[in-house]
Amino acid sequence: MSDSYIQNLFAERVGGKNYGKSTAIYKFEKIKRAKRAALDANPGAEILDLGVGEPDEMAFPEVVAKLNEEAHQPANRGYADNGDTVLKEAAARYLEKVCGVRGIDPAIEVLHSIGSKAALSILPAALINPGDYVLMTTPGYPVFGTHSRYYGGLVHQLPLLEANGYLPDLATIPADVLKKSKVLVLNYPNNPTGASATTDFFAEVVAFAKENRLVVLHDAAYAALVFEGKPLSFLATPGAKEVGIELHSTSKSFNMTGWRCGFVAGNELLVRAYGDVKDNTDSGQFLAIQHAAAYCFDHPEITEKIAAKYSRRMTGLVRVLQQCGFKASKPRGSFFLYVKAPRAATSKNSQRLEFKNAEDVSQWLITEKLISTVPWDDAGSYLRFSVTFAAKDQLDEERVLGEIANRLREVKFEF
Ligand SMILES: Cc1ncc(COP(=O)(O)O)c(C=O)c1O
């Protein structure tokens, strides 16, 4: 197949003539392979999967019923393009009611997305010229940076460190990079650290953006999944609408990853530019899905129930990991628990094993303990445990947590 003339036609951004020839295996593929191998070696055993980055449950029945009702409406059948008013108005109400953001004009300051990932892939086309810098946090969700690079942009990584509460230190950006920077991408509650932002930090970001003429893009994919208090929207910061936009999604907040619906809100010019590129990218999400998403945004108690479940599981997981020697503390939101990876482990048979990095630990956990996690070696070595593990009910949840404890208890970890 690689003899085909097509092999010579690929764009440099995907590898050019070498497209598809790399033998590197990426992190998530390595995890998948290790899971398969562990199952083959232990037929019938239960893999405890704490590596998944999406909800373990379906959308709520009333949302499915709303989709069914809307799918029967002939008016919803066609191209949605940039959407009707239903989701826009529900989004503005949601921002006000749930996040305390006043004065969002649904007609010009909100547009739907086919999920935040789609919006993150569309927005660079509106902003990035060759040589422009994007400021991104690492570890993090890379999509905006990947597409910025497609357009010849450059990514400057801001490490998220425990010492700084996993907030980026904006003072570390070199002056020559800052001068060429156009966009600062943030995501709180954060994937993978689980950290939340603060109102002070967001105020600092607004001032920094104004001073350095930056666009702020706040990816709020986990915004409403908070364990106490109200969700913190960047748009609730005074002046935020002058500098940026925020991305919300039904994926994690309403158990709707497969449905593909969210919204972009904030600065009118940026929302308009997003809409212009989007109009040349897709023909909009099915209106029935948009209307079901609007129903969700008018029923934030759904997210509160989901967040309460994650909070309960998180408390249990923190307890179990602490008992096993990990320095775990409960985050204020998201469904991710980010803990320092051990340097070594000694098993019951006194065999001591040293780990090179978090990836090494994660592979060992799958192979030896049948526990799946996601390793991050981008700013220190950490493991991400997700509380979206499969469990039928609360009793089953306790059983899974007990099983994690059983499998890890006999190991002595060194950090
Ligand atoms: C930080 C972050 N942003 C965006 C997304 C994608 O969200 P959506 O399903 O709305 O495309 C994810 C999904 O894992 C994520 O973790």
The ligand as a Gaussian input file, in Angstrom:
#p B3LYP/6-31G(d) Opt

LIG

0 1
 C      -10.423000      19.522000      28.609000
 C      -11.346000      18.960000      27.594000
 N      -11.877000      19.786000      26.668000
 C      -12.715000      19.313000      25.733000
 C      -13.046000      17.984000      25.674000
 C      -13.954000      17.512000      24.596000
 O      -15.272000      17.759000      24.955000
 P      -16.470000      17.514000      23.954000
 O      -16.968000      16.135000      24.196000
 O      -17.450000      18.579000      24.276000
 O      -15.923000      17.658000      22.566000
 C      -12.506000      17.089000      26.608000
 C      -12.817000      15.669000      26.522000
 O      -12.213000      14.821000      27.109000
 C      -11.644000      17.597000      27.600000
 O      -11.115000      16.792000      28.527000

